[in-house]
Amino acid sequence: MASTSHGLPVLSRRAPAAGGGNPMCDINTTPLIDVMLVLLVTLIVTLPVMTHAVILELPQAPPQSNDSLPQAIDLEIDYDGTVVWNGTALATWQQLEDHLHTEAQRTPQPEIHLHPDRRAKYDWVAKVLAAAQRNRLQNVGFVDTAAFKD
């Protein structure tokens, strides 16, 4: 194995102490200063960009009157497939189609609030949604969905 002028092997894990055997305890702060300078320059460069603001004058829509608010229609689907329109049970699917067609012609269109029973088959709910889509109703939504959480 090769040795140095101090008599220690080249691949030794111990380095000779410079001052007679005491280990060196200084921290090299040059990389730390370099990193801090880079962060400082980055902050100085980006700070003016963050302080500029763009002020936009957006048009304001006039407030809507309460007269034009759409009516809400409660449409319930029972567990046995019975469709209830605002508290009145419908006997046939054709009655549902007629009601939906009539309401689709109104301006503004009413909101359809769908209340399916949690035991209702998905097929019945899908048929009601398809009928609303065929009649071009825009505002259909499920309500009381918290009942479906387990």
HELIX and SHEET records of a PDB file:
HELIX    1   1 THR A   30  THR A   51  1                                  22    
HELIX    2   2 ASN A   66  SER A   68  5                                   3    
HELIX    3   3 TRP A   93  ALA A  104  1                                  12    
HELIX    4   4 TYR A  122  ARG A  134  1                                  13    
HELIX    5   5 THR A  145  PHE A  148  5                                   4    
SHEET    1   A 5 THR A  88  LEU A  90  0                                        
SHEET    2   A 5 VAL A  83  TRP A  85 -1                                        
SHEET    3   A 5 ALA A  72  ILE A  77 -1                                        
SHEET    4   A 5 GLU A 111  PRO A 116  1                                        
SHEET    5   A 5 VAL A 140  PHE A 142  1                                        
END                                                                             
